[in-house]
Amino acid sequence: MFMDDGPTTHSFRGRRDDLGVLTDSEFVGRTRLTKDAYRDLHSLLEPAISPLVYRNHTISSHTRLQMTLRFLAQGNLYQSNSDLYGVSKGSTSAHIYKVVSAIVDKVIFVKVEITEALRKYFDLIGILDR
């Protein structure tokens, strides 16, 4: 026979907020953006990356963006981001995909003219997309 001890309670860790935890230089080192640039990017992307419903333990747009920037800047594994921000690995994957899609849709990328010498250098180190 099973014993009924009453309703099950779940405990959730608080979510990390790098803006409040890290110094300016630490924030730049982990996201490659200053806090002001982060705030500008967040305000641009917020309509596209905010949760549709706020209930229970919804992952905020700030957490979504910070996870993505850390993933892009440092190449953190989903599991590392998951552990750091208190989010499941599946949610981490889904939110990083959503934020990257929003960045591609909303951010204006500037195309610059590259001289032939720079083109050869970039080809040599393998960073030039054609």
Beta strands, then each sheet from edge to edge (+ up, - down):
end
